[in-house]
């Protein structure tokens, strides 16, 4: 996917394991990223050094300069599923790939100006739980066709349905309620409760 997929507004909802609080944040593409993790010491405990963090935040390929939001970080129990989702289906640009032996694995992707970092703890892998990122979209039908084409052309299409559904599923809602508005909504479900929503408001 390229820069043509960037749209004016995006929102983010996060809900992970029951022990965590719900976090709801509104984003605009002028704020390309937001940082989130499962504890207050994530930048230290999750193995992301200041050099690696700076590399991701300073990457001009993702987001615009002068922003106050830094990135989204989520935990997973199977980072390979996210590699397939972001690389084979979304064609998101990789901006970070780092493995810390016996500690964790990190993958960073730029999607629509938003930097998303996926982390798998080696000793104690934790599933995502539920994370939802929403974007405004001018033409959901065209976007659905593009995702279906990318999926058809990817190695994922050769998997059995059960295995394919662990990586990606598409669902179109022709009349979804979004706050006090109605929208045509495309939901792209990824691994372990991660979901991208695209809303074409009526």
PAFILO-574015 format. One line per field, with one value per residue: residue in one letter; x, y, z of N, C-alpha, C, O in turn. Coordinates in steps of 0.001 Angstrom, whole numbers, padded with zeros to 6 digits. Each point is the difference from the previous one (the first is absolute). Layout:
N
r (A:...)
n.x (X:...)
n.y (Y:...)
n.z (Z:...)
ca.x (X:...)
ca.y (Y:...)
ca.z (Z:...)
c.x (X:...)
c.y (Y:...)
c.z (Z:...)
o.x (X:...)
o.y (Y:...)
o.z (Z:...)
REM end
This chain:
202
r (X:X:X:X:X:X:X:X:X:X:X:X:X:X:X:X:X:X:X:X:X:X:X:X:X:X:X:X:X:X:X:X:X:X:X:X:X:X:X:X:X:X:X:X:X:X:X:X:X:X:X:X:X:X:X:X:X:X:X:X:X:X:X:X:X:X:X:X:X:X:X:X:X:X:X:X:X:X:X:X:X:X:X:X:X:X:X:X:X:X:X:X:X:X:X:X:X:X:X:X:X:X:X:X:X:X:X:X:X:X:X:X:X:X:X:X:X:X:X:X:X:X:X:X:X:X:X:X:X:X:X:X:X:X:X:X:X:X:X:X:X:X:X:X:X:X:X:X:X:X:X:X:X:X:X:X:X:X:X:X:X:X:X:X:X:X:X:X:X:X:X:X:X:X:X:X:X:X:X:X:X:X:X:X:X:X:X:X:X:X:X:X:X:X:X:X:X:X:X:X:X:X)
n.x (000855:-001510:001519:000167:001544:001582:-000470:-001740:-001380:000875:-000884:000178:-000161:-000060:000342:001079:002096:-000969:001908:-000629:001411:-002054:000481:-000546:000537:000055:-000612:001976:-001013:-001504:-001757:002021:000830:-000305:000670:000641:-000696:001223:001580:-000087:000027:-001974:-000232:-000997:-002021:-000631:001360:-001574:001509:001466:001642:-000269:000262:002113:000889:-000649:000832:002038:-001131:001692:001102:000907:-001654:-001395:000951:001614:000644:-002228:-000748:-000120:-001612:-000123:-000506:000653:-001539:001912:-001794:-000867:002093:000297:-001019:001171:001411:-000796:-000402:001622:000857:-000850:-000381:001004:001214:-000459:-000072:001217:-000769:-001186:002235:-001468:002059:-001670:002100:-001272:-000040:001254:-002226:001620:-002155:001463:-001972:000672:-001288:000218:002050:-000963:000943:000411:-000227:001232:-001404:002036:-001667:002163:000671:-000329:000188:000142:-001681:-000314:-001056:000672:000238:-000534:000308:-000384:-001081:000896:-002160:001687:001714:-001895:-001614:000226:-000825:-002231:-000836:000108:-001566:-001956:000040:-000245:-002115:-001325:000446:-001557:002006:-000319:000411:002217:-000136:000670:-001960:-000063:000989:-001278:-001465:001407:-000293:-001363:-000761:-001143:000069:-001545:000683:-001578:-000307:001971:-000487:-000113:-000246:000793:001740:-000500:000045:001115:-000879:001970:-000891:001643:-001147:000697:002230:-000574:-001358:001624:-000276:-000278:000014:-001504:000607:-001692:001110:-001633)
n.y (-001170:001178:001286:-001235:-001210:001387:-000518:001134:-001676:000541:-002043:000779:-002094:000729:-002003:000562:-000486:-001978:-001185:-000518:001745:000751:-000798:001986:-000858:002166:-001084:001029:000288:001562:-001373:000460:001220:-002191:001352:-002011:000244:-001880:001279:000290:-002213:000745:002178:-000286:000276:001890:000771:001347:-000787:000875:-001504:-001763:000391:000168:-002022:-000954:000442:-000973:-001844:000804:-001920:000610:000362:001138:001482:-000289:-002099:-000010:-000324:-001377:-000507:-001363:000004:-001521:-000588:-001151:-001143:001617:000087:-002169:-000455:000546:-001606:-001842:000093:000061:-001984:-001618:000502:000198:-001878:-000993:002228:-001570:-000054:-001893:-000016:-000672:-000847:-000204:-000296:-001683:001162:000885:000047:000843:000624:000739:000810:000102:000835:000253:-000685:-001971:001223:-001704:000457:-001318:-000347:-000802:-000181:000548:001637:002107:-001859:002002:-001306:-000090:-001805:002014:-000496:001983:-000796:001994:-000933:002076:-000322:000382:-001427:000137:001088:002238:001234:000345:001545:002084:000697:000664:002122:001788:000429:001167:002196:000078:000307:002145:001193:000082:001930:-001540:-000788:-002193:-001271:-000696:-001629:-001716:-000486:-001416:002003:-000932:002148:-000944:002056:-001325:-001318:000981:-001124:002041:-001204:002068:-001427:000835:-002217:000872:-001938:001070:-002062:001235:-001894:001038:000137:-002109:-000270:-000928:002129:-000783:002019:-000984:002069:-001249:001867:-000663)
n.z (000000:-001109:-001011:-001877:001051:-000754:002130:-000910:-000476:001979:-000258:002105:-000815:002106:-000942:001870:000639:000526:-000215:-002109:000185:000554:-002016:000843:-001998:000560:-001881:000044:-001988:000603:000432:-000798:001676:000308:001653:-000751:002102:000043:-000934:002235:000254:-000789:000500:001999:000927:-000987:001592:000851:-001439:001475:000304:001391:002214:000772:000444:001941:002057:000160:000603:-001248:000354:001965:-001464:001344:-001367:001540:-000363:000330:-002082:001784:001437:-001760:002176:-001531:001523:000029:-000734:-001330:000785:000505:001945:001839:000678:000985:002216:001552:000585:001298:002163:001995:000196:001981:000193:-001043:002122:000115:000250:001564:-000345:001500:-000726:-000783:-001928:-001649:-000425:-001314:000283:-001532:000737:-002145:001640:-002218:-000543:-000443:001643:-001409:002192:-001326:001716:-000533:001487:000204:001385:-000708:-001254:-001034:000710:-002213:-000798:000715:-002181:000913:-002080:000990:-001757:-000145:-000513:-001415:000221:001234:-001128:-000169:001701:-000001:-001377:000857:001470:-000880:-000762:001347:000618:-001382:000172:001610:000967:000579:-001857:000309:001149:001505:-000797:000380:-001577:-001724:000547:-000291:-002189:-001108:000738:-001687:000692:-001358:000624:-000941:001786:-000450:001880:-000949:001909:-000398:-000131:-002033:000379:-001745:000693:-000150:000039:000891:-000424:001865:-000130:000433:-001747:-001231:000709:-002102:001012:-001364:000656:-000790:000591:001430)
ca.x (-000855:000844:-000436:-001347:-000965:-000074:-001236:000120:-000201:000087:-000198:000618:-000554:000835:-000436:000754:-000418:-000932:000664:000399:-001036:-000364:000573:-000584:000693:-000287:001216:-000094:001211:001076:000614:000074:000098:-000267:000718:-000790:000549:-000767:000426:000605:001439:000129:001174:001170:-000191:-000340:001188:000196:001024:-000251:000435:-001045:-001167:000274:-000016:-001384:-000674:000602:-000090:-000849:-000934:-001238:-000486:000593:000870:-000601:-001189:000118:-000341:001214:-000154:-000857:000676:-000887:000618:-000560:000606:000511:000368:-000001:-001330:-000029:000858:-000799:-001097:000470:000844:-000623:-001347:-000062:001174:000488:001454:000736:000901:000782:000090:001045:-000161:000887:000042:-000553:-000787:-001196:000109:-000728:-000225:-000680:-000541:-000643:-001254:-000749:000629:-000017:001008:-000529:001054:-000487:001022:-000233:000888:000458:-000235:-001418:-000782:-001352:-000831:-000411:-001241:-000827:000497:-000721:000442:-000998:000369:-000998:000295:-000877:-000616:000202:-000105:001279:000972:-000292:000503:001462:000399:-000315:001005:001266:-000129:-000012:001345:000963:000125:-001046:-001175:000168:-000224:-001361:-000787:000215:001308:-000060:-000781:000841:000828:-000798:-001384:-000626:-001443:-000577:-001263:-000490:-000671:000489:-000127:001288:-000369:-001301:000009:-000089:001134:000346:001185:000773:000823:001070:000424:001324:000221:-000179:-000846:000396:-000931:-000016:-001326:000000:-001350:-000422:-001166:-001088)
ca.y (001170:001160:001218:000332:-000540:000843:000769:001091:-000268:-001386:-000153:-001214:-000560:-001075:-000743:-001236:-000952:000603:000776:001303:001005:000357:001266:000468:001220:000479:000376:000507:-000404:000919:-000698:-001291:-001175:000131:-001049:-000734:-001280:-000568:000520:001329:-000100:-000749:000350:-000653:-001430:-000691:-000232:000984:000933:001365:000069:-000596:000845:001173:-000383:-000108:001283:000949:-000487:000912:-000747:-000244:001177:001295:000521:000925:-000571:-000292:-001395:-000708:-001315:-000980:-001271:-001045:-001290:-001161:-001286:-000602:001136:-000405:000300:001426:000199:-000358:000955:001309:-000044:-000679:000499:001460:000555:001126:000128:-000331:001059:-000489:-001448:-000198:-001118:-000005:-001419:-000415:001084:000289:000268:001209:000304:001281:000228:001273:-000191:001248:001004:-000436:-001019:-001028:-000914:-001247:-000588:-001312:-000352:-001371:-000816:000008:000574:000411:000315:001396:000308:000723:001313:000461:001276:000424:001026:000485:-000485:000610:-001020:-001297:-001053:-000111:-000533:-001423:-000674:-000012:-000991:-001329:-000312:-000260:-001281:-001057:-000115:-000281:-001415:-000316:-000529:-001440:-000699:-000412:001123:000167:000618:001336:000866:000413:001114:001104:-000179:001253:000056:001272:000379:001083:001061:-000097:001209:000445:001163:000497:-000008:-001296:-000189:-001293:-000337:-001193:-000447:-000918:-000646:-000600:-001035:000127:001111:001271:000299:001298:000370:001083:000548:000966:000604:000335)
ca.z (000000:-000082:000656:-000436:000946:001181:000041:000947:001414:000430:001444:000515:001221:000496:001180:-000003:001007:000947:001039:-000522:-000202:-001371:-000437:-001255:-000409:-001349:-000721:-001356:-000703:000376:001130:-000667:000839:001427:000706:000978:000420:001100:001297:-000066:-000235:-001251:-000807:000576:000188:-001229:-000800:-001049:000437:-000442:-001399:-000830:000095:-000801:-001413:-000425:000089:-000917:-001367:-000750:-000834:000724:000707:-000331:001050:000945:000609:001422:000232:-000377:-000596:000646:000241:000505:000306:-000684:000353:-001239:-000843:-001408:-000542:-000314:-001168:-001176:-000129:-000442:-001192:-001138:-000271:-000019:-000681:000798:-000089:001232:000455:001145:000179:000987:000915:001158:000392:001288:000601:-000797:-001426:-000353:-001416:-000161:-001341:-000271:-000733:-000086:000833:001390:000306:000889:000425:000582:000859:000611:001106:-000212:001193:000366:-001100:000376:-001162:-000130:000701:-000976:-000396:-001185:-000560:-000982:-000961:-000931:-001351:-000999:-000850:000645:-001020:-000697:000943:000167:-001200:000053:001001:-000513:-001024:000681:000695:-001021:-000563:001058:000393:000977:-000701:-000206:001268:000293:000516:001437:000195:-000607:000878:001130:-000463:-000543:-000445:-000419:000225:-000427:000629:-000861:000754:001375:000802:000520:000795:-000453:-001461:-000662:-000911:-000586:000794:-000317:001115:-000387:001233:-000021:001014:001448:000418:-000608:-001094:-000649:-000498:-000992:-000010:-001023:000625:-000932)
c.x (000900:-000572:-001424:-001052:-000123:-001242:-000017:-000160:000143:-000258:000529:-000698:000863:-000667:000733:-000538:-000866:000676:000354:-001193:-000302:000641:-000638:000674:-000419:001309:-000378:001293:001128:000660:000200:-000014:-000372:000680:-000912:000711:-000764:000503:000758:001486:000303:001268:001269:-000174:-000231:001170:000226:000993:-000326:000412:-001087:-001254:000181:-000048:-001427:-000673:000533:-000095:-000987:-000991:-001339:-000398:000712:000824:-000766:-001237:000253:-000289:001101:-000205:-000962:000814:-000994:000802:-000686:000662:000576:000305:-000021:-001359:-000094:000917:-000786:-001100:000491:000757:-000717:-001362:-000020:001100:000479:001519:000665:000945:000824:-000052:001167:-000352:001037:000010:-000483:-000804:-001267:000356:-000880:-000118:-000760:-000422:-000613:-001228:-000815:000565:000032:001041:-000576:001123:-000649:001141:-000449:001047:000379:-000359:-001481:-000828:-001431:-000802:-000490:-001200:-000963:000578:-000693:000514:-000954:000525:-001236:000424:-000986:-000749:000302:-000046:001299:001055:-000211:000529:001515:000508:-000254:001006:001343:-000028:000055:001396:001057:000082:-001083:-001207:000079:-000210:-001443:-000716:000268:001329:000023:-000729:000771:000820:-000856:-001414:-000560:-001499:-000497:-001338:-000564:-000676:000360:-000197:001350:-000236:-001389:-000094:-000150:001132:-000060:001340:000624:000872:000989:000565:001363:000131:-000415:-000799:000412:-000901:000193:-001395:000094:-001428:-000184:-001312:-001013:-000401)
c.y (001231:001185:000377:-000532:000859:000877:000920:-000358:-001479:-000046:-001348:-000431:-001168:-000660:-001315:-000894:000682:000868:001400:000931:000153:001333:000372:001311:000370:000450:000757:-000379:000999:-000451:-001424:-001197:000297:-001149:-000648:-001276:-000463:000418:001298:-000033:-000684:000319:-000636:-001514:-000755:-000085:000988:001036:001390:000169:-000544:000856:001244:-000305:-000056:001355:000988:-000410:000861:-000732:-000199:001231:001257:000509:000927:-000531:-000332:-001453:-000864:-001365:-000878:-001271:-000987:-001270:-001098:-001265:-000691:001098:-000343:000265:001472:000337:-000306:001020:001327:-000056:-000601:000562:001514:000639:001265:000014:-000378:001136:-000434:-001516:-000271:-001173:000129:-001428:-000219:001106:000284:000165:001196:000112:001313:000202:001393:-000263:001277:001076:-000343:-001094:-000958:-000983:-001212:-000636:-001356:-000230:-001467:-000890:-000126:000656:000306:000310:001438:000317:000665:001379:000381:001364:000358:001131:000465:-000397:000610:-001030:-001381:-001139:-000213:-000620:-001497:-000801:-000103:-001034:-001422:-000431:-000335:-001352:-001160:-000251:-000387:-001496:-000429:-000635:-001505:-000816:-000483:001131:000260:000696:001422:000982:000428:001237:001180:-000476:001375:-000069:001391:000206:001189:001137:-000121:001333:000324:001286:000441:000053:-001424:-000103:-001362:-000364:-001306:-000328:-001044:-000579:-000639:-001039:000434:001229:001366:000270:001417:000261:001178:000460:001014:000586:000446:001462)
c.z (000000:000745:-000394:000957:001254:-000075:001207:001473:000294:001490:000414:001257:000410:001196:-000022:001085:001043:001048:-000462:-000151:-001479:-000326:-001314:-000356:-001403:-000637:-001249:-000683:000236:001301:-000440:000930:001432:000709:001021:000354:001223:001369:-000175:-000290:-001316:-000754:000541:000029:-001294:-000965:-001107:000497:-000512:-001453:-000923:-000003:-000861:-001481:-000517:-000017:-001028:-001454:-000780:-000892:000687:000783:-000431:001175:000926:000689:001458:000324:-000591:-000630:000775:000187:000571:000247:-000814:000526:-001227:-001006:-001487:-000659:-000400:-001173:-001280:-000253:-000578:-001322:-001208:-000363:-000142:-000839:000707:-000027:001318:000366:001214:000027:000934:000897:001109:000545:001426:000683:-000798:-001471:-000305:-001515:-000069:-001436:-000077:-000855:000086:000919:001470:000199:001029:000298:000665:000769:000501:001077:-000153:001187:000324:-001108:000455:-001245:000038:000890:-000957:-000227:-001296:-000417:-001127:-000874:-000751:-001408:-000983:-000830:000570:-001013:-000740:000910:000226:-001189:000029:001006:-000496:-001061:000649:000718:-000983:-000554:001034:000298:000988:-000670:-000203:001280:000106:000715:001485:000286:-000561:000918:001246:-000349:-000454:-000359:-000358:000261:-000367:000707:-000771:000748:001476:000710:000609:000767:-000407:-001519:-000515:-001010:-000655:000625:-000470:001194:-000499:001295:-000206:001089:001401:000435:-000515:-001194:-000504:-000523:-000930:-000186:-001114:000504:-001040:000171)
o.x (001103:-000947:-000659:-001170:-000809:-000277:000808:000606:-000358:000314:000129:-000210:000377:-000431:-000217:-001215:000102:-000628:000442:-001138:000841:000026:000003:000017:-000196:000808:-001097:000998:001169:001093:-000899:-000406:-000004:-000041:-000670:000617:-000890:-000551:000345:000593:001048:000630:000987:000888:000209:-000178:000845:-000322:-000823:-000611:-000312:-000634:-000918:-000436:-000272:-000667:-000738:000498:-001200:-000924:-000975:000624:000935:-000124:-001064:-000820:001146:000240:000505:000701:-000327:000569:-000712:001041:-001179:001100:000643:-000870:-000149:-000060:-000591:-000301:000066:-000255:-000572:-000103:000115:-000375:-000485:-000132:000406:000639:-000310:000745:000895:-001070:001158:-001111:001194:-001001:000403:-000305:-001102:001168:-001123:000956:-000998:000754:-000558:000114:-000431:-000750:000472:-000024:-000425:000558:-000838:001120:-001133:001200:-000875:-000460:-000443:-000423:-000637:000474:-000047:000020:-000712:000121:-000026:000062:-000204:000714:-000920:001188:-001197:-001119:001007:000745:000420:000806:000963:000609:000562:000939:000825:000384:000652:000985:000647:000351:001164:-000917:-000284:-000684:-001022:-000020:-000891:000631:000137:000069:000609:000395:-000360:000465:000297:-000204:000318:-000632:000523:-000857:000513:-000130:-000784:000150:000595:000019:-000937:-000857:000174:000429:-000546:000954:-000677:000771:-000382:000761:000215:-001010:000108:000330:-000608:-000235:000207:-000574:000746:-000865:000723:-001047:000352:-000898)
o.y (-000072:-000137:000740:000367:-000316:000598:-000157:000668:-000844:000948:-000908:000812:-000819:000685:-000806:-000136:001214:000916:000818:-000447:-000290:000908:-000800:000932:-000881:000687:-000185:-000289:-000336:000460:-000815:-001082:001155:-001124:000691:-000631:000705:-000442:000385:001051:-000625:-000905:-000122:-000738:-001212:-000403:-000236:000792:000151:000780:000608:000165:000418:000825:000426:000346:000854:000708:-000033:000616:-000370:000325:-000032:-000502:000507:000797:-000129:-000435:000298:-000316:000297:-000514:000316:-000226:000112:000033:-001042:000398:000889:000322:000331:000894:000752:000369:000503:000921:000528:-000008:000518:001146:000969:-001047:000595:000485:000727:-000598:000207:-000074:000147:-000439:000699:-000103:-000303:000044:000087:-000246:000179:-000298:000505:-000501:000394:000752:000800:-001017:000418:-000610:000142:-000092:-000167:-000006:-000851:-001128:-001049:001147:-000817:000752:000618:000986:-000688:000790:-000782:000923:-000792:000886:-000784:-000007:000063:000262:-000619:-000973:-001137:-000824:-000762:-001055:-001023:-000742:-000887:-001167:-000975:-000738:-001015:-001139:-000193:-000749:-001191:-000823:-000646:-001230:000529:000824:001152:000880:000895:001160:000989:000721:001145:-001113:000992:-001034:001002:-000884:001111:001095:-000510:001062:-000827:001085:-000797:000693:-000962:000998:-000952:000774:-001021:000841:-000995:000656:-000742:-000489:001175:000622:001001:-000891:000931:-000844:000944:-000788:000993:-000644:000484:000479)
o.z (000541:000775:000730:-000118:000872:-001040:000915:000837:-000821:000721:-000821:000901:-000838:000927:-000904:000140:000180:000531:000806:-000147:-000851:000831:-000935:000804:-000837:000626:-000527:000660:-000190:000328:000205:-000426:000426:-000502:000766:-000858:000476:001008:-001117:-000241:-000158:-000547:-000726:-000428:-000049:-001149:-000864:000886:-000903:-000731:-001024:-001042:-000706:-000803:-001123:-000975:-000490:-000876:000276:-000529:-000654:001010:-000800:001117:-000353:000458:000430:001126:-001082:-000960:001149:-000963:000953:-000617:-000336:000551:000125:-000774:-000839:-001187:-001028:-000790:-000972:-001146:-000967:-000810:-001106:-001172:-001005:-000430:-000641:-000102:001032:-000852:000431:-000107:-000362:000524:-000260:000568:000929:001188:000456:-000384:000497:-000734:000697:-000926:000975:-001119:001084:000623:000809:-000693:001077:-000912:000890:-000501:000451:-000272:-000158:-000179:000467:000147:000666:-000852:001064:000737:-000731:000936:-000951:000812:-000920:000469:-000236:-000319:000279:-000441:-000347:000126:-000219:-000432:000091:000182:-000391:-000287:000218:-000067:-000375:-000006:000261:-000304:-000349:-000338:000123:000610:-000229:-000032:-000664:000662:000410:000858:000585:000112:000639:000883:000340:-000482:000657:-000219:000488:-000010:000128:-000549:000800:-000603:000690:-000579:000022:-000549:000748:-000579:000557:-000078:-000116:000462:-000616:000711:-000958:000506:000350:001010:000378:-000816:000778:-000689:000263:-000384:-000074:-000076:-001076:-000691)
REM end
